Amino acid sequence: MTSQPRRTSLFDQQKAAGARCINFGGWEMPVQFTSIIEEHQAVRTTCGVFDISHMGEVFVSGPRAFDWLQRMMANDLAKCPADGAQYTFLLNERGGVIDDLIVYRLAEDNFLLLVNAAKIEEDVAWLEQHVTDGVTIDNRSDTMSALAVQGPQAPRVFREVFQCEMPARNSFVALEKCRGAVIAAGTGYTGETGFELFFANSLSGDLWAAILKAGAKPCGLGARDTLRLEMCYPLNGSDLSPDRTPLEAGLGMFVALHKTDFIGRDALAAQKAAGLTFKLVALRMTEKAPPPRAHYPVLVEGRVVGETTSGALSPTLGEGIAMAYLPPDLAQHGQTVQIEIRGRYFAAVVEKKPFYHPSSARPA
Amino acid sequence: MNVPDDLKYAETHEWIRVDGDTGVVGITDHAQNELTDIVYVDPPKVGAVVTAGQPAAVVESVKAASDIYSPADGEVLEVNASLSSEPALVNTSPYESGWLYKMRLSNPSQLDTLKSPDDYRTQIG
């Protein structure tokens, strides 16, 4: 039995802008408007706008909120200033990834968690299962919308819409626009400079129109996926899972093992001490080949050593790119592998991450 | 969408241009428009036997790989070599430069089961 896919508050505006939709994590979302390649290039060279309202907004507040989140999340919130944003993980006891998310520190004791669309219910259930006195969890995913504006011209778009400067990377400001409150953050999932907005559903139409008027091109999830893959940003459910840890995914810099206690810490500490058995690597096709996609076998000397977790033709490089978990001895840069595509074998090489260094990106 | 009058159409959005006992196969304007951004074409092998309604080729857009079903039974005589370097010809010229393969028809009476241009126009609305 399949339930009807949900629609964001921007569904009608996006249909009017020519959106072609697919079901993504239970949501009817634009996969593209004109062309994934065109939308990808718009973000790399000018500016694109994505509806990310399917993602979840969960507010955590209260006198114990900070201490409690320190125990629930893998990264160290003490390093996140007020008005700052931090990439982090919800882990299970085995150190596996329940979700990867961004925490926005709205105040000393007030936090916004931006979580993946397909994980909202699971994340909230996990949080509520562990909640303690002095902590309030408020899931506003249904009443809030979000837009991501990304690309070298995003700062100009921001000025035109808000008449002020775009917030710096990994920081945010609270603004008033169209008689409503907007959280504007210097975050994104494309590698380019840009911003993300979080606001009440009622502001959607006005903000969408203002951003389009300022020249941003409507973009769909297809371009969002190729853009993030060029940066080797993981997609939960593909590159991350409850059976893979952030250490295996190469995201140890977002795991604060120096914290004395957080869920999954003991498992990660043990894994680090024992040595990893898999590492998430970046693979680039080195011969003419069909685009690699998720779940293609990866071979070394005729033996299957792993499978791709994500893959695409990189619009920027014009070559196939993928990620895969491989044993550490096969995860060295320059290691040659083969990717099996429809019964044929194509050469690829383990590359240093990321595949692409955006010219507009500022140091984090 | 362009639906030329001199072709026959499969419900799965392939066309065939018949000339005696041979036919040239491609995908329709509607199909290329739905797929968009074709970046790779895996044609059948010359000499391969293809079967009506069975996968004969794969066309890949940025987003997905799509099977292309042969509109008729027969043997592949030739494939469009240009698509190896210029797969986007399927987008820009689906009925001419973007053809996929040429085949010898082993069962020409099958063609009667394919759709007329008018029927195909009705299908794609």
Chai-1 contact restraints between the chains, C-beta under 6 A:
chainA,res_idxA,chainB,res_idxB,connection_type,confidence,min_distance_angstrom,max_distance_angstrom,comment,restraint_id
A,S35,B,T36,contact,1.0,0.0,6.0,A-B,restraint_1
A,S35,B,D37,contact,1.0,0.0,6.0,A-B,restraint_2
A,I36,B,D37,contact,1.0,0.0,6.0,A-B,restraint_3
A,I36,B,V62,contact,1.0,0.0,6.0,A-B,restraint_4
A,I37,B,D37,contact,1.0,0.0,6.0,A-B,restraint_5
A,G222,B,K63,contact,1.0,0.0,6.0,A-B,restraint_6
A,P290,B,Y40,contact,1.0,0.0,6.0,A-B,restraint_7
A,P290,B,E60,contact,1.0,0.0,6.0,A-B,restraint_8
A,P291,B,Y40,contact,1.0,0.0,6.0,A-B,restraint_9
A,P291,B,E60,contact,1.0,0.0,6.0,A-B,restraint_10
A,L313,B,V39,contact,1.0,0.0,6.0,A-B,restraint_11
A,L313,B,V62,contact,1.0,0.0,6.0,A-B,restraint_12
